[in-house]
Amino acid sequence: MEQPRFPQYRRSANGLNWYRIDSDLTLVEVQRIGRRYLVHRLQAAAYPEKVRIMALLAMENGHVEACPAEEVERLLEAAG
């Protein structure tokens, strides 16, 4: 299987979460809560965290979809 090029960008189907996947082990998530945006940074160490990143890359079960890089980067800048 071919290795994906990074970063990869995803958003949740419900439009409340955006992801920048920087590698197989690192992830930045922007989460909308009301009118606020929170940024979470994940360095996967445990197996469940690694599986989460793999699932985001694979876009399994229709829960996430690809999105433009500009969309995620704009939200990251706005969230600080």
Backbone as a ProteinNet text record, in pm:
[ID]
protein_1_A
[PRIMARY]
MEQPRFPQYRRSANGLNWYRIDSDLTLVEVQRIGRRYLVHRLQAAAYPEKVRIMALLAMENGHVEACPAEEVERLLEAAG
[TERTIARY]
84	0	88.2	49.5	126.6	106.8	215.5	208.6	145.1	54.4	-7.3	91.7	71.7	152.2	88.6	171.1	122.6	155.2	77.1	-41.4	-164	-257.1	-387.9	-492.6	-600.7	-704	-838	-908.1	-1038.9	-1132.8	-1263.1	-1364.4	-1469.3	-1531.3	-1634.2	-1759.1	-1839	-1960.9	-2060	-2056.3	-2148.3	-2098.1	-1976.8	-1924.3	-1879.1	-1847.8	-1805.7	-1657.3	-1590	-1449.2	-1373.2	-1251.3	-1161.9	-1028.1	-959.3	-835.1	-725	-606	-485.5	-398.6	-379.6	-301.5	-161.5	-66.1	70.3	158.7	123.6	198.4	113.6	168.1	97.2	75.1	149.9	144.1	104.5	87.2	53.9	-68.8	-148.1	-277.1	-308.5	-367.3	-419.3	-568.2	-650.7	-795.6	-848.7	-938.4	-1011.6	-1154.5	-1202.8	-1336.3	-1421.7	-1539.8	-1631.7	-1725.6	-1729.5	-1820.7	-1894.4	-2020.6	-2095.5	-2033.9	-1994	-1927.4	-1776.1	-1726.2	-1581.9	-1519.3	-1389.3	-1312.1	-1196.4	-1181.6	-1072.3	-976.6	-848.6	-746.8	-688.2	-686.1	-627.3	-512.1	-399.7	-284.3	-260.5	-245.8	-230.6	-102.2	-19.7	98	63.3	27.6	-22.8	87.4	60.5	152.3	83.8	-42.8	-118.7	-184	-206.4	-263.8	-398.1	-493.3	-620.7	-602.6	-504.9	-478.4	-426.5	-341.9	-289.3	-401	-492.5	-606	-695.6	-713.7	-795.3	-737.1	-607	-542.3	-556	-537.9	-552.6	-694.4	-794.5	-934.1	-961.8	-903.9	-920.8	-858.2	-742.3	-676.5	-758.7	-817.4	-893.7	-1033.7	-1080.7	-1215.9	-1321.1	-1311.7	-1401	-1540.3	-1638.4	-1777.1	-1845.9	-1791.2	-1856.9	-1863.6	-1786.9	-1788.9	-1702.8	-1606.3	-1521.4	-1508.5	-1473.8	-1454.6	-1334	-1275.2	-1162.6	-1213.5	-1127.4	-1164	-1040.8	-1061.4	-947.9	-855.6	-728	-629.5	-659.6	-702.5	-729.4	-836.2	-936.3	-1044.3	-990.2	-908.3	-853	-752	-664.5	-562.3	-626.5	-734.2	-804.7	-861.7	-919.7	-975	-864.8	-752	-639.4	-590.4	-581.4	-538.6	-641.2	-769.4	-873.5	-878.9	-851.7	-855.2	-732.4	-626.5	-505.6	-417.7
-118.2	0	124.1	221.8	344.9	432.4	492	581.5	714.6	768	896.3	1010.9	1114.8	1236.4	1323	1385.7	1467.5	1613.6	1704.3	1683.6	1645.1	1577.7	1542.3	1619	1658.4	1739.3	1668	1668.1	1603.2	1691.8	1669.4	1730.9	1625.6	1639.3	1543.2	1567.7	1464.2	1474.8	1573	1589.2	1681.9	1826.2	1849.1	1984.9	2050.7	1973.1	2029.8	2008.5	1926.5	1896.2	1898.4	1954.1	1957	1901.8	1833	1765.4	1796.9	1823.7	1827.2	1713.1	1613.4	1495.4	1519.1	1539.9	1574.6	1452.5	1339.1	1214.7	1099.9	978.9	862.4	873.4	963.4	972.2	1108.8	1209.6	1343	1398.3	1471	1519.2	1650.2	1744.1	1867.3	1869.4	1887.4	1889.9	2027	2081.3	2203.1	2158.9	2192.2	2150.4	2274.2	2278.3	2390.6	2355.1	2444.2	2429.5	2562.3	2562.4	2688	2780.6	2900.1	2995	2993	2907.2	2899	2783.3	2795.8	2689.9	2652.7	2524.5	2473.6	2393.7	2403	2328.9	2222.8	2099	1986.1	1932.2	1908.8	1850.3	1712	1614.9	1476.6	1418	1366.2	1287.5	1144.9	1061.9	927.4	841.1	791.1	699.5	565.8	570.7	448.4	396.7	268.9	204.6	266.5	294.8	354.3	489.4	567.8	695.3	672.6	572.2	539	489.7	410.6	360.5	476.7	573.5	690.6	763.4	784	851.8	768.4	636.8	549.5	557	561.2	568.9	702.4	809.7	940.4	939.5	879.3	871.5	787.8	680	589.5	641.9	740.8	796.6	685.7	601.6	487.5	528.6	452.2	461.6	594.8	680.1	806.1	908.4	889.3	983.6	1107.1	1094.4	1208	1213.3	1331.6	1352.5	1442.3	1435.2	1522.9	1666.7	1760.9	1901.9	1979.7	2101.5	2181.8	2222.4	2227.9	2268.9	2409.2	2497.5	2636.7	2645.7	2558.5	2559.4	2531.6	2429.8	2391.8	2495	2541	2638.6	2770.2	2811.9	2935	2920.3	2805.3	2781.6	2776	2716.7	2713	2853.7	2938.8	3078	3151.4	3133.4	3202.6	3156.9	3028	2973.3	3013.2	3053.5	3095.8	2981.4
0	0	0	-77.9	-89.1	34.2	81	196.8	155.9	236.9	203	218.1	139.1	153.3	261.6	338.5	449.7	424.9	477.6	560.8	477.9	544.7	488.7	568.5	502.4	567.4	561.1	674.7	684.5	765.8	745.9	833.1	863.2	978.7	1017.1	933.1	916.2	836.6	898.3	1030.3	1095.9	1095.6	1044.9	1031.8	1160.5	1262.3	1390.7	1420.7	1341.2	1365	1233.1	1238.7	1123.8	1168.8	1079.4	1114.6	1014.9	1066.4	984.1	1033.7	949	984.2	930.5	1020.7	981.8	957	1015.8	994.3	1046.4	1040	1094.2	1244.5	1309.9	1455.8	1509.7	1424.2	1473.8	1402.9	1481.9	1436.4	1506.9	1433.6	1492.6	1461.4	1564.5	1548.3	1588.9	1509	1544.4	1571.7	1690.8	1731.9	1757	1693.1	1715.9	1829.8	1929.7	2042.7	2054.1	2013.2	2008.6	1906.4	1951.6	1861.9	1878.2	1964.6	1990.2	1915.6	1892.9	1828.5	1920.6	1948.2	2031.3	1944	1975.1	1900.8	1992.9	1943.6	2016.4	1932.7	1996.6	1928.7	1987.8	1900.3	1944	1887.5	1977.5	1940.6	1982	1886.3	1916.4	1976.4	2096.1	2162.9	2186.5	2224.6	2252.5	2124.4	2121.5	2003.5	1960.9	2052.5	2009	1937.7	1979.9	1912.9	1771.1	1753.7	1621	1529.7	1584.4	1507.2	1464.9	1552.2	1518.4	1397.9	1395.8	1283.3	1156.2	1166.6	1049.8	993.5	1081.6	1037.4	968.1	1019.5	953.9	815.2	803	672.1	574	622.4	535.9	505.6	581.7	567.6	571.3	672.9	687.9	732.9	692.8	740	713.3	631.3	596.8	708.3	814.7	926.1	899.8	810.8	773.9	622.5	573.9	431	411.5	294.5	262.8	253.2	286.6	273.2	228.9	178.5	131.5	246.4	217.4	317.3	369.1	280.7	319.3	427.8	422.1	520.4	661.1	673.1	804.7	852	763.1	802.3	846.7	780.8	819.1	960.7	989.7	1123.4	1228.9	1196.7	1290.9	1322.7	1221.9	1244.9	1331.3	1302.3	1377.5	1523.3	1546.1	1682.1	1763	1693.9	1764.8	1790
[MASK]
++++++++++++++++++++++++++++++++++++++++++++++++++++++++++++++++++++++++++++++++

